[in-house]
C-alpha cells in the first residue's frame, strides 16, 4: 500500500524530491507549474496561451489581461489599443474594407521600407556591418505547431458548442420566458438597426467597453444600489408574467 500511495503522488512533488529539473512547456510536468517560477503555480501562464501538458482548451488572452486593459491599468497600452481600434472602425465607417486594409498595409510598408533604406544609407556612410535592421524579428520562429493549433481549435469548439446549445434551446422554446425575451430583444433591435448600422454599433460598443468599467469602478456603490432596485422590479414583473402563463405555472408546481 505504501508503494501504491507513493506512485499516486502528484508529478510536482515527485519531481521536486528527486531533484529533476522542471519540465519545459509541452512536457509531462505539473499542469499548474510555471517554469519561470519554479514550484509556484502561475495562474497567468495557465490562463494564457497553450499548456500542452493539459488537454483542456485554453484562451489566447487571460482574464486578468482583459481586465487590466479595459480598466486602464496601463494607460499607454490601453490608450494604444483603444486609439488603434477606434481609428480602424472610423475608417471602416467612411471607406470600404478593401480600402482600409490597403491603406493600412501601405502605411506599414512605408514605415518599414523607409527605415530599411535609412539604415542602409547610414551603414554605407559609416562603413559599418550591422546587417539587416529587422534581423532579430526575421529570426523569430512564428511557426504554429499542430498541437497548439489543435488546442486553439478545441478552445473555439467549446464556445461554438455552447452557442449551438443555447440557440437550440431558445428557438425550440425549452423555456418560454427565455424565448419571449429573445423575441422582444430582436424586436427592439429592428428599431436600433433602422437608426444605426453595424459599424456604428461597434464604435458605440468600444466606447462603452473602455468607459463603463472605469466609471463603474469609481461609482460602484451608487450604481449597485440603483441596479439592485431595477433588478428587483424586473424580477417581480417576470414572476407575474410567469404566474399568468399556465405552462410555466404547471411546470413550477411539479
Protein Blocks (a to p, Z undefined) as FASTA:
>chain_A
ZZmmmmmpcfklmmmmnopacddehiacdfkbcfklojaccfklmmgccdfkbcbdcdfb
dfklmmmmmnomalmlmmmmmmmmmmmmmmmmmmcfklmmmmmmmmmmmmmmmmmmmmmm
mmmmnopaebjfklmmmmpccbdcfklmmmmmmmmmmmmmmmmmmmmmmmnomalklmmm
mmmmmmmmmmmmmmpcfklmmmmmmmmmmmmmmmmmmmmmmmmmmmmmmmmmmmmmmmmm
mmmpmklmmmmmZZ
